[in-house]
Amino acid sequence: MEAKSPSASRTTMTDMVLPSETNALQNLFGGELLARMDRAASIAAGRHSRRITVTASVNHVAFNLAIPLGSVVTVEAAVSRAYNTSMEVYIDVWIEDRYNGKRTKANEAIYTFVAVDETGKPTEVPELIPETPLEITRFEGALRRKQLSLVLAGKMKPDNATELKALFTK
Ligand SMILES: CC(=O)SCCNC(=O)CCNC(=O)[C@H](O)C(C)(C)COP(=O)(O)OP(=O)(O)OC[C@H]1O[C@@H](n2cnc3c(N)ncnc32)[C@H](O)[C@@H]1OP(=O)(O)O
């Protein structure tokens, strides 16, 4: 399988915030944003693997900035690291100023997707080769995030999480 760069999976979805998608403060409801991020990340994982992909884990979400009703919201997702059958997908969320078009980063999230065959069995994905400094930073941090996710899910013994342990022993 030929290795791919993050740009091969980059997925950009732009939409606005409607009244039915807001909370009591008239800001975008968190669950609605999670769904938008999941859709963009699923497309990115599919573009990298050219397989059916399923969400295995939501590793991190930060709702840093409330997104008001009427905002133009852009969700950008790209695979940040690929393993055997799983892929980490990094998602950045931006809002756009109505008058000058300036973009502000509102949120970010990290999801794990697994490529599966028609029976739902995990199947191999191409290697990912990062190119830009940001892609390299995200690639390098991905293994400890995978180990943390597996430890929290009870799928890895903490003793085997070498990258994660290294964070505390440096
Ligand atoms: C787009 C959507 O919303 S899809 C709907 C929501 N998602 C789903 O329905 C998925 C339901 N879950 C499943 O089908 C299965 O649990 C799967 C396919 C995710 C994993 O199946 P498993 O039998 O556990 O497979 P297995 O243990 O071999 O793991 C497969 C890969 O996932 C990784 N993985 C599994 N769980 C996690 C986790 N919690 N965090 C990070 N990685 C994980 C494994 O490390 C492995 O990666 P690798 O092959 O790259 O090393």
The ligand as an SDF file (V2000), in Angstrom:
LIG
                    3D

 51 53  0  0  0  0  0  0  0  0999 V2000
  -18.7340    6.9950   11.7480 C   0  0  0  0  0  0  0  0  0  0  0  0
  -19.3820    6.3460   12.9440 C   0  0  0  0  0  0  0  0  0  0  0  0
  -19.8510    7.0140   13.7750 O   0  0  0  0  0  0  0  0  0  0  0  0
  -19.3360    4.6330   13.0890 S   0  0  0  0  0  0  0  0  0  0  0  0
  -20.3390    4.2270   14.4980 C   0  0  0  0  0  0  0  0  0  0  0  0
  -19.6520    4.2370   15.7890 C   0  0  0  0  0  0  0  0  0  0  0  0
  -18.5950    3.2650   15.8660 N   0  0  0  0  0  0  0  0  0  0  0  0
  -18.8300    1.9130   15.8690 C   0  0  0  0  0  0  0  0  0  0  0  0
  -19.9120    1.4010   15.7250 O   0  0  0  0  0  0  0  0  0  0  0  0
  -17.6140    1.0470   16.1090 C   0  0  0  0  0  0  0  0  0  0  0  0
  -17.9290   -0.1420   17.0190 C   0  0  0  0  0  0  0  0  0  0  0  0
  -16.7160   -0.8370   17.3910 N   0  0  0  0  0  0  0  0  0  0  0  0
  -16.1500   -1.7750   16.5860 C   0  0  0  0  0  0  0  0  0  0  0  0
  -16.6630   -2.1210   15.5410 O   0  0  0  0  0  0  0  0  0  0  0  0
  -14.8400   -2.3970   17.0620 C   0  0  0  0  0  0  0  0  0  0  0  0
  -14.7050   -2.2180   18.4530 O   0  0  0  0  0  0  0  0  0  0  0  0
  -13.6050   -1.7830   16.3300 C   0  0  0  0  0  0  0  0  0  0  0  0
  -13.6610   -2.1000   14.8490 C   0  0  0  0  0  0  0  0  0  0  0  0
  -13.5080   -0.2650   16.5150 C   0  0  0  0  0  0  0  0  0  0  0  0
  -12.3210   -2.3730   16.9240 C   0  0  0  0  0  0  0  0  0  0  0  0
  -12.4730   -3.7640   16.8660 O   0  0  0  0  0  0  0  0  0  0  0  0
  -11.5710   -4.7320   17.7830 P   0  0  0  0  0  0  0  0  0  0  0  0
  -12.0640   -6.0930   17.6090 O   0  0  0  0  0  0  0  0  0  0  0  0
  -11.4340   -4.1400   19.1440 O   0  0  0  0  0  0  0  0  0  0  0  0
  -10.2360   -4.6810   16.9950 O   0  0  0  0  0  0  0  0  0  0  0  0
   -8.7610   -4.6040   17.5150 P   0  0  0  0  0  0  0  0  0  0  0  0
   -8.5960   -4.8700   18.9770 O   0  0  0  0  0  0  0  0  0  0  0  0
   -7.9840   -5.4520   16.5590 O   0  0  0  0  0  0  0  0  0  0  0  0
   -8.4070   -3.0900   17.2610 O   0  0  0  0  0  0  0  0  0  0  0  0
   -8.3360   -2.5750   15.9560 C   0  0  0  0  0  0  0  0  0  0  0  0
   -7.5350   -1.3020   16.0110 C   0  0  0  0  0  0  0  0  0  0  0  0
   -8.2700   -0.3250   16.7460 O   0  0  0  0  0  0  0  0  0  0  0  0
   -7.4600    0.2070   17.7890 C   0  0  0  0  0  0  0  0  0  0  0  0
   -8.3430    0.5520   18.8780 N   0  0  0  0  0  0  0  0  0  0  0  0
   -9.3410   -0.2010   19.4020 C   0  0  0  0  0  0  0  0  0  0  0  0
   -9.9190    0.4570   20.4070 N   0  0  0  0  0  0  0  0  0  0  0  0
   -9.2730    1.6430   20.5300 C   0  0  0  0  0  0  0  0  0  0  0  0
   -9.3980    2.7530   21.4180 C   0  0  0  0  0  0  0  0  0  0  0  0
  -10.3090    2.7910   22.3770 N   0  0  0  0  0  0  0  0  0  0  0  0
   -8.5490    3.7910   21.2500 N   0  0  0  0  0  0  0  0  0  0  0  0
   -7.6070    3.7910   20.2760 C   0  0  0  0  0  0  0  0  0  0  0  0
   -7.4450    2.7500   19.4070 N   0  0  0  0  0  0  0  0  0  0  0  0
   -8.2670    1.7050   19.5520 C   0  0  0  0  0  0  0  0  0  0  0  0
   -6.4840   -0.9200   18.1220 C   0  0  0  0  0  0  0  0  0  0  0  0
   -5.3440   -0.4310   18.7730 O   0  0  0  0  0  0  0  0  0  0  0  0
   -6.1930   -1.4410   16.7390 C   0  0  0  0  0  0  0  0  0  0  0  0
   -5.2940   -0.5470   16.0930 O   0  0  0  0  0  0  0  0  0  0  0  0
   -4.1000   -1.0270   15.1100 P   0  0  0  0  0  0  0  0  0  0  0  0
   -4.5950   -2.2300   14.3490 O   0  0  0  0  0  0  0  0  0  0  0  0
   -3.8780    0.1250   14.2060 O   0  0  0  0  0  0  0  0  0  0  0  0
   -2.9390   -1.3140   15.9920 O   0  0  0  0  0  0  0  0  0  0  0  0
  1  2  1  0
  2  3  2  0
  2  4  1  0
  4  5  1  0
  5  6  1  0
  6  7  1  0
  7  8  1  0
  8  9  2  0
  8 10  1  0
 10 11  1  0
 11 12  1  0
 12 13  1  0
 13 14  2  0
 13 15  1  0
 15 16  1  0
 15 17  1  0
 17 18  1  0
 17 19  1  0
 17 20  1  0
 20 21  1  0
 21 22  1  0
 22 23  2  0
 22 24  1  0
 22 25  1  0
 25 26  1  0
 26 27  2  0
 26 28  1  0
 26 29  1  0
 29 30  1  0
 30 31  1  0
 31 32  1  0
 31 46  1  0
 32 33  1  0
 33 34  1  0
 33 44  1  0
 34 35  1  0
 34 43  1  0
 35 36  2  0
 36 37  1  0
 37 38  1  0
 37 43  2  0
 38 39  1  0
 38 40  2  0
 40 41  1  0
 41 42  2  0
 42 43  1  0
 44 45  1  0
 44 46  1  0
 46 47  1  0
 47 48  1  0
 48 49  2  0
 48 50  1  0
 48 51  1  0
M  END
$$$$
